[in-house]
Amino acid sequence: MQPQLPARQAYLDWLRIFAIIGVLFFHSAMPYVAEWSWHIKNKETSHALLEFNDFAHRFRMPLLFFISGTVSYYMLQRRSGGGFIGLRVRRLLVPLLLGILVIVPPQVYMERLTQGFKGNFWSFYQHMFTTGAYPKGNLSWHHLWFICYLLVYDIVFAPFFVWLISPRGKAFIGKMNWMAKGKWIYLLMIPGVLVYTFMALKFPETNDLVHDYAYLPYWLFYVLAGFICIANPAFMDSLERNRRTSLMIAFASILFINYLRWNKLEPWMVYTDFKLAPATYLFMAISAICAWMWVLAIVGYGKKYLNKQSPVLSYINEAVYPFYILHQTVIVLITYYLVQTGDGVGLLYSFTVVVTFMISMGIFHLFIRPFGAMRFLFGMRSRQPAVKQPAAEDVLPLMTSPQPATA
């Protein structure tokens, strides 16, 4: 008799779907956001969209990394550590290479056109590999950096993940049940808060993996937290039970941060003997706590209210990963022409969201979903006869980043 596998948690699927919808709204706003630079920029920008993006970027990446940690847990239920790594290479590395070679180059090309490049796409592509890495060169993974990071995390920490689901690992997690009582679950965020507090200002986000000294470990702690929480149901129950507390702290912290932002009181450049003042570290810690609390609140409320199956869930689960891979390229191509029209920001933004959604979903439905080769290239499972509920490994990885990043 085979051991019973953990039950599929529909709320995690819904949260990932909503997060990717948020990514669509976020990236569609970037050409029209005041102050922040991006690949294509409209002459007229919006401070309202800036506020939306500033709020969203604080927790959208952390939420996606947290959910990705739960994905890794479910993928390991049916396979060994080696099988897990092989699956992650197929599901992550193959789409990443496709993105670098096919999906992202049009984004860089359109940006170079705005900077004075006169050649056609083929002449651009022929020399792309000799120019070096973006932004100085033209070779980039742009918004697909998340896929690379997740691949590295899963390969490096595969032995740890395997141990955690082993009898000894389960016994260890069981000894941590005291953290599920009261408010002790918030101890999970301490390592990530410390990394962000003391490293984020010194090492700004790069998304290039090799020089991302602060954010590479910072994102990792969300992956680990997601894995540990889904591995111990008591932890997820604690997040659900403490969801109101998490939301209260998240709400209060974002109000405090924005009060300082709007009054230009952020303590960025306060130095004492050539060192950052305590107020700066305190502000950074509150920023990290804010991100964690939004993630924990969203997961808690999601577990409470979204743990429901739907006839459309299987289809959307298949669509969401290819949609993520495609959407930013579609946005850049569309906005290259839209910013030349001179129309109002509201109309341009709405058009960008709607048309990007339609084109990305159309490409998925017509050119990716029906064909085995395309499913492989976009990290999807092989096409199988329809079943009422998809397998646990269908919980696909998904993802952008604070203002300076391209994701």
PyMOL commands that set and color helices and strands:
alter all, ss='L'
color gray80, all
select helices_A, chain A and resi 10-32+47-57+60-78+81-103+105-114+121-126+128-130+142-156+158-164+167-175+177-180+184-199+215-231+233-241+243-262+278-305+313-338+345-368+372-377+392-394
alter helices_A, ss='H'
color red, helices_A
select strands_A, chain A and resi 271-272+275-276
alter strands_A, ss='S'
color yellow, strands_A
deselect
rebuild
show_as cartoon
